[in-house]
């Protein structure tokens, strides 16, 4: 036992490395994780005091624990057995497929990344690109939502800026959990999105096993009271008007709730822009038979460099108004008590109608509608018509005259309208964009004609 043992230097170093790894994995790492976990819990507790809807423990659970909870849920277990029988494969293989789906869906939410980085970045981007405005159809009803209810923001989808804008504006309410399509499953964007609490979904998955795993995750989130955000249209609007709702996620939410459980309150959120960043791509896609957006990374990079350069030389202009309006909230319990037959279809229809009634009017959309209906008008008459439309719609602020003039200049610069002296008319060159922007104002006009009068309180983003 006391004899000297000689070892080659490489073997001695290897033993030391293994010893250090063992020490770290069994003693140091658990202690370090515990230390940071405690600090995180204290930070979240302080954060929850200033949020209207505190972050739920489910959202803060370790990702591994959430995956385990999901794949061992009885609903997923039954789906695994059915999948194994139908495909003629061992249950162990089907179980591993379910595990892969769960790992794909479950986010890795980081309160630090969300509130210290993502919110600030969202605010910077929003106010750099747009004059942000926020308004409410009934602010008291929003503030009076049951604190124990699960809140689901349902929004129209105009631009990928929707994610950024609503994340920034909803920061005082809570951390939002988005359902994000496959377009975002690109590293490192996927890591950032998962850290913000979003979960990926396959829009066109034909696997029943996958749908059951996704349904189970949505049910757990809803039961736990996690604040969620969803786009019922399922994709960007190609025409500028509201599209037909997709019932997938809505069905999972309804199936995952019971009349005796936690209430779900849907909050319609309507967005509109003087300029949608992807408008040219979207209108081109509308001409094809498939929703394929050919936005090459080189084109996007050149566009970003151009905006940065214009800012450096002092010639940068914002893209006009970005307006967000919260509509009247809808309690699922109350709705179910009044619609016992086919509640899902009726609910989808009602939510889309509420979004349509809440859509804010922006100067560019109003200008496109006015000139499409009249062909040619004196510019001061166009401005007066736009001002009257916005006042009637409750979108007036002290900056409207400046915003209207800026929107008209932008439409002329983009050759959607033509200015001859003091007269504005259609240019005839960008008819697709003219129709695209006029569509939101036309839809708003139709919705208002069928809706009761609303009290609207407005504010501006900062």
VOGU-3710 file (C-alpha; in Angstrom, 3 decimals, decimal comma):
1> xxxxxxxxxx> 0,000/0,000/0,000  2,924/2,340/0,553  4,834/1,460/-2,578  5,468/4,095/-5,228  3,590/3,660/-8,492  4,976/5,142/-11,655  2,589/6,351/-14,345  3,098/7,916/-17,748  2,426/11,642/-17,706  -0,472/11,315/-20,195
11> xxxxxxxxxx> -2,203/8,741/-17,999  -1,735/10,872/-14,875  -3,252/13,892/-16,640  -6,155/11,762/-17,840  -6,874/10,577/-14,272  -6,747/14,175/-13,002  -9,161/15,318/-15,706  -11,636/12,534/-14,881  -11,363/13,415/-11,172  -12,064/17,085/-11,890
21> xxxxxxxxxx> -15,074/16,236/-14,067  -16,459/13,956/-11,342  -15,956/16,640/-8,688  -17,652/19,259/-10,838  -20,615/17,102/-11,889  -21,313/15,680/-8,413  -20,472/18,598/-6,126  -19,800/21,910/-7,852  -22,415/22,041/-10,632  -25,413/21,154/-8,399
31> xxxxxxxxxx> -24,319/23,822/-5,919  -23,804/26,405/-8,653  -27,194/25,579/-10,208  -28,858/25,838/-6,799  -27,153/29,195/-6,149  -28,302/30,707/-9,452  -31,738/29,100/-9,149  -32,273/30,808/-5,796  -31,159/34,139/-7,226  -33,498/33,678/-10,195
41> xxxxxxxxxx> -36,447/32,871/-7,942  -35,848/36,026/-5,878  -35,530/38,140/-9,053  -38,770/36,697/-10,482  -40,546/37,356/-7,173  -39,554/41,038/-7,397  -40,569/41,147/-11,056  -43,985/39,616/-10,356  -44,805/42,493/-7,991  -44,887/44,953/-10,902
51> xxxxxxxxxx> -46,581/42,700/-13,457  -50,367/42,693/-13,739  -50,236/38,931/-14,330  -47,349/37,208/-12,505  -45,206/34,649/-14,320  -46,600/31,209/-13,522  -44,378/28,475/-11,975  -45,160/26,251/-14,971  -43,360/28,718/-17,238  -40,327/28,755/-14,934
61> xxxxxxxxxx> -40,046/24,979/-14,594  -36,903/23,332/-15,892  -37,227/22,304/-19,516  -36,245/18,703/-18,762  -38,960/18,440/-16,110  -41,569/19,874/-18,490  -40,608/17,371/-21,186  -40,865/14,478/-18,737  -44,234/15,691/-17,500  -45,462/15,921/-21,075
71> xxxxxxxxxx> -44,367/12,526/-22,381  -45,669/10,682/-19,311  -49,079/12,341/-19,503  -51,893/9,742/-19,966  -53,103/11,534/-23,110  -49,673/11,165/-24,734  -49,343/7,603/-23,438  -52,566/6,566/-25,183  -51,457/8,350/-28,368  -48,142/6,443/-28,267
81> xxxxxxxxxx> -49,977/3,111/-28,016  -52,292/3,984/-30,921  -49,381/5,175/-33,040  -47,429/1,968/-32,357  -50,403/-0,201/-33,373  -51,182/1,780/-36,515  -47,568/1,941/-37,709  -46,671/-1,594/-36,617  -43,673/-0,458/-34,569  -42,608/-1,193/-30,954
91> xxxxxxxxxx> -44,032/1,141/-28,323  -40,501/2,091/-27,309  -39,902/3,508/-30,797  -43,194/5,425/-30,740  -42,333/6,726/-27,253  -39,006/8,097/-28,537  -40,874/9,854/-31,356  -43,145/11,476/-28,768  -40,064/12,515/-26,793  -38,563/14,163/-29,894
101> xxxxxxxxxx> -41,807/16,032/-30,510  -41,870/17,199/-26,877  -38,260/18,433/-27,091  -39,181/20,304/-30,271  -42,230/21,973/-28,709  -41,267/22,757/-25,117  -39,531/26,160/-24,738  -36,693/27,019/-22,366  -38,044/30,281/-20,958  -35,537/32,680/-19,419
111> xxxxxxxxxx> -37,001/35,543/-17,392  -33,621/37,289/-17,611  -33,496/37,053/-21,420  -37,131/38,130/-21,756  -37,249/41,142/-19,437  -33,662/42,393/-19,565  -32,876/41,838/-23,229  -35,927/41,007/-25,359  -38,199/43,766/-24,030  -35,540/46,456/-24,448
121> xxxxxxxxxx> -34,680/45,244/-27,935  -38,389/45,125/-28,865  -38,895/48,678/-27,593  -35,841/49,920/-29,499  -36,871/48,270/-32,773  -40,516/49,341/-32,492  -39,774/53,000/-31,821  -36,950/53,094/-34,362  -39,170/51,908/-37,204  -42,558/53,359/-36,237
131> xxxxxxxxxx> -44,542/55,985/-34,405  -46,152/53,488/-31,998  -49,677/54,113/-30,745  -51,714/52,090/-28,279  -55,439/52,368/-27,630  -58,266/50,443/-25,951  -61,900/49,843/-26,733  -62,540/49,248/-23,028  -59,479/49,666/-20,823  -61,463/49,108/-17,629
141> xxxxxxxxxx> -62,563/45,674/-18,874  -58,935/44,728/-19,609  -57,777/45,832/-16,158  -60,751/44,037/-14,564  -59,933/40,556/-15,911  -59,963/37,899/-13,190  -56,358/37,571/-11,897  -56,773/33,787/-11,754  -57,939/33,470/-15,354  -55,717/32,366/-18,222
151> xxxxxxxxxx> -55,365/35,266/-20,659  -54,984/34,524/-24,370  -54,230/37,443/-26,695  -55,701/36,756/-30,155  -54,315/38,963/-32,936  -54,541/39,658/-36,623  -51,262/38,948/-38,408  -50,034/41,783/-40,639  -46,253/41,556/-40,282  -43,473/39,717/-38,484
161> xxxxxxxxxx> -43,157/42,999/-36,570  -46,345/41,910/-34,769  -44,261/39,693/-32,464  -41,916/42,537/-31,608  -44,604/45,190/-31,195  -46,973/43,200/-28,989  -44,105/41,820/-26,868  -43,055/45,399/-26,133  -46,559/46,761/-25,483  -47,683/43,807/-23,359
171> xxxxxxxxxx> -44,589/43,955/-21,133  -46,499/45,511/-18,248  -49,064/42,704/-18,312  -46,919/39,569/-18,340  -44,514/37,460/-20,386  -46,258/36,157/-23,502  -45,988/32,602/-24,782  -46,248/32,575/-28,580  -46,923/29,737/-30,970  -44,256/30,176/-33,659
181> xxxxxxxxxx> -44,165/28,487/-37,047  -41,342/26,484/-38,561  -39,810/29,559/-40,215  -38,099/30,404/-36,906  -36,427/27,018/-36,385  -33,059/28,366/-37,524  -30,082/28,561/-35,183  -29,369/30,903/-33,371  -32,823/32,487/-33,801  -34,467/29,323/-32,470
191> xxxxxxxxxx> -32,500/29,538/-29,209  -33,512/33,148/-28,657  -37,166/32,447/-29,424  -37,278/29,486/-27,032  -35,608/31,575/-24,317  -38,460/34,077/-24,734  -40,979/31,330/-23,968  -42,267/30,708/-27,500  -42,966/27,181/-28,660  -42,597/25,844/-32,195
201> xxxxxxxxxx> -45,450/24,201/-34,048  -45,626/22,364/-37,355  -48,387/24,030/-39,354  -49,053/21,049/-41,614  -48,107/17,998/-39,586  -49,977/14,867/-40,626  -48,930/12,964/-37,509  -51,689/12,323/-34,984  -49,011/11,602/-32,372  -47,498/15,051/-32,899
211> xxxxxxxxxx> -50,899/16,724/-32,603  -51,585/14,908/-29,343  -48,239/15,997/-27,855  -48,903/19,612/-28,924  -52,460/19,456/-27,599  -51,172/18,144/-24,276  -48,639/20,975/-23,979  -51,276/23,626/-24,728  -53,588/22,029/-22,142  -50,890/22,086/-19,456
221> xxxxxxxxxx> -50,068/25,737/-20,241  -53,719/26,765/-20,155  -54,443/24,901/-16,925  -51,396/26,534/-15,316  -52,585/30,049/-16,221  -49,750/30,875/-18,637  -50,471/34,078/-20,592  -50,493/33,165/-24,277  -50,642/34,909/-27,641  -51,873/33,432/-30,902
231> xxxxxxxxxx> -52,680/34,419/-34,489  -55,972/32,730/-35,444  -55,267/33,316/-39,149  -52,269/31,007/-38,878  -50,110/33,155/-41,167  -49,496/36,628/-42,543  -52,336/38,296/-44,414  -51,558/38,394/-48,148  -54,356/40,842/-48,976  -54,294/43,283/-46,050
241> xxxxxxxxxx> -57,711/42,068/-44,860  -58,514/39,547/-42,139  -58,260/35,935/-43,225  -60,249/32,886/-42,198  -59,355/31,538/-38,739  -57,538/28,237/-38,274  -59,109/26,210/-35,482  -56,151/24,069/-34,375  -54,791/25,904/-31,320  -58,230/27,217/-30,433
251> xxxxxxxxxx> -59,520/23,639/-30,347  -56,651/22,563/-28,082  -57,453/25,383/-25,649  -61,153/24,492/-25,563  -60,460/20,778/-25,204  -58,032/21,479/-22,366  -60,477/23,436/-20,219  -63,530/22,473/-18,226  -66,523/24,538/-17,039  -65,449/23,978/-13,440
261> xxxxxxxxxx> -61,775/24,822/-13,966  -59,824/27,995/-14,496  -61,529/30,497/-16,795  -59,903/31,505/-20,089  -60,263/35,127/-21,190  -59,552/35,956/-24,827  -58,308/39,492/-25,461  -58,591/40,607/-29,121  -55,593/42,651/-30,265  -55,761/44,450/-33,617
271> xxxxxxxxxx> -52,705/45,825/-35,407  -52,305/48,100/-38,397  -49,358/49,838/-40,065  -48,754/52,761/-42,381  -46,184/50,512/-43,991  -45,823/46,753/-43,592  -42,156/45,860/-44,000  -42,955/42,737/-46,046  -45,742/44,263/-48,163  -44,043/43,679/-51,533
281> xxxxxxxxxx> -43,245/40,052/-50,667  -46,792/39,426/-49,426  -48,538/40,929/-52,446  -46,334/38,887/-54,770  -47,137/35,745/-52,791  -50,846/36,558/-53,157  -50,495/36,179/-56,930  -49,205/32,604/-56,622  -50,963/29,403/-55,667  -48,768/28,760/-52,615
291> xxxxxxxxxx> -47,820/30,824/-49,569  -44,104/30,972/-50,404  -42,142/34,013/-49,353  -38,927/34,362/-51,325  -37,077/36,770/-49,042  -33,417/35,858/-49,571  -31,011/36,575/-46,729  -28,895/38,755/-49,051  -31,878/40,998/-49,808  -32,731/41,329/-46,106
301> xxxxxxxxxx> -29,095/42,091/-45,207  -28,815/44,823/-47,882  -32,076/46,362/-46,642  -30,807/46,468/-43,043  -27,476/47,989/-44,119  -29,344/50,632/-46,126  -31,474/51,614/-43,095  -28,406/51,829/-40,851  -26,549/53,949/-43,419  -29,478/56,349/-43,794
311> xxxxxxxxxx> -29,586/56,743/-40,031  -25,847/57,470/-39,884  -26,059/60,204/-42,528  -29,190/61,741/-40,999  -31,617/60,848/-43,810  -33,497/58,080/-42,008  -37,287/58,310/-41,872  -39,580/56,132/-39,822  -42,195/54,069/-41,636  -45,127/55,991/-40,201
321> xxxxxxxxxx> -47,696/54,882/-37,631  -47,900/51,412/-36,075  -51,168/51,241/-34,193  -52,280/48,570/-31,717  -55,713/48,399/-30,129  -56,986/46,064/-27,424  -60,539/44,959/-28,101  -63,282/43,868/-25,727  -62,251/40,724/-23,772  -64,305/37,541/-23,984
331> xxxxxxxxxx> -64,734/35,072/-21,115  -64,822/31,438/-22,256  -67,071/30,410/-19,369  -69,648/33,054/-20,252  -69,436/32,212/-23,935  -69,920/28,488/-23,301  -72,995/29,161/-21,193  -74,591/30,888/-24,192  -73,294/28,607/-26,988  -73,653/24,954/-26,113
341> xxxxxxxxxx> -73,677/23,724/-29,725  -70,556/24,017/-31,907  -68,895/26,411/-29,453  -65,544/26,286/-31,229  -66,772/27,572/-34,610  -68,930/30,230/-32,954  -66,012/31,277/-30,743  -63,644/31,614/-33,717  -66,204/33,694/-35,586  -66,840/35,948/-32,589
351> xxxxxxxxxx> -63,120/36,511/-31,951  -62,468/37,450/-35,585  -65,412/39,856/-35,508  -64,042/41,507/-32,372  -60,609/41,816/-33,940  -62,211/43,333/-37,042  -64,113/45,910/-34,973  -60,923/46,804/-33,071  -58,686/47,325/-36,115  -57,241/50,846/-35,816
361> xxxxxxxxxx> -57,283/53,148/-38,800  -53,899/54,503/-39,889  -53,349/57,448/-42,284  -51,835/55,447/-45,169  -54,695/52,950/-45,289  -57,282/55,745/-45,102  -55,537/57,659/-47,902  -55,486/54,607/-50,172  -59,200/54,010/-49,611  -60,169/57,672/-50,159
371> xxxxxxxxxx> -58,250/57,971/-53,433  -59,306/54,562/-54,702  -62,930/55,652/-54,274  -62,469/59,172/-55,701  -59,589/58,826/-58,149  -58,229/62,376/-57,795  -58,643/65,052/-55,106  -56,974/68,222/-53,833  -54,424/67,277/-51,189  -55,999/69,427/-48,468
381> xxxxxxxxxx> -59,345/67,682/-49,117  -57,656/64,277/-48,825  -56,107/65,290/-45,513  -59,467/66,557/-44,240  -61,198/63,306/-45,229  -58,507/61,225/-43,526  -58,697/63,370/-40,378  -62,471/62,982/-40,259  -62,240/59,207/-40,721  -59,658/58,898/-37,934
391> xxxxxxxxxx> -61,646/61,138/-35,586  -64,743/59,020/-36,179  -62,701/55,887/-35,535  -61,209/57,215/-32,299  -57,651/57,319/-33,655  -57,069/61,024/-33,255  -54,051/62,415/-31,405  -52,326/65,791/-31,387  -49,886/64,465/-34,008  -52,461/63,428/-36,625
401> xxxxxxxxxx> -51,800/66,252/-39,097  -48,090/65,495/-39,073  -48,727/61,738/-39,325  -51,126/62,207/-42,248  -48,671/64,389/-44,152  -45,875/61,868/-43,531  -48,059/58,987/-44,758  -49,005/60,832/-47,947  -45,360/61,670/-48,669  -44,417/58,025/-48,188
411> xxxxxxxxxx> -47,152/56,836/-50,561  -45,964/59,304/-53,187  -42,306/58,290/-52,754  -43,261/54,624/-53,214  -45,209/55,547/-56,385  -48,512/54,300/-54,994  -49,947/57,829/-55,324  -48,981/60,711/-57,595  -48,772/64,387/-56,601  -49,304/67,037/-59,276
421> xxxxxxxxxx> -49,180/70,497/-57,778  -51,737/70,431/-54,973  -53,644/67,419/-56,332  -53,240/63,766/-55,366  -54,259/60,891/-57,631  -53,554/57,219/-58,226  -50,200/56,579/-59,879  -51,384/53,412/-61,630  -47,977/51,790/-60,963  -48,415/49,983/-57,618
431> xxxxxxxxxx> -52,044/48,911/-57,766  -51,284/45,777/-55,730  -49,999/47,850/-52,801  -52,845/50,340/-53,142  -55,412/47,534/-52,793  -53,400/45,892/-49,998  -53,465/48,992/-47,772  -56,984/50,035/-48,721  -58,260/46,583/-47,693  -57,718/47,180/-43,964
441> xxxxxxxxxx> -59,522/50,548/-44,104  -62,360/49,042/-46,146  -62,768/46,196/-43,685  -62,705/48,624/-40,783  -65,406/50,697/-42,485  -67,605/47,631/-42,932  -67,041/46,455/-39,351  -67,937/49,869/-37,939  -71,185/49,973/-39,911  -72,295/46,737/-38,202
451> xxxxxxxxxx> -70,994/47,486/-34,711  -72,383/49,496/-31,778  -70,670/52,712/-30,709  -67,483/52,158/-28,707  -65,624/54,163/-26,102  -61,963/54,265/-27,107  -59,109/55,496/-24,946  -55,827/56,137/-26,710  -52,188/56,574/-25,886  -48,831/56,645/-27,637
461> xx> -45,890/54,331/-27,333  -42,678/55,713/-25,862
//
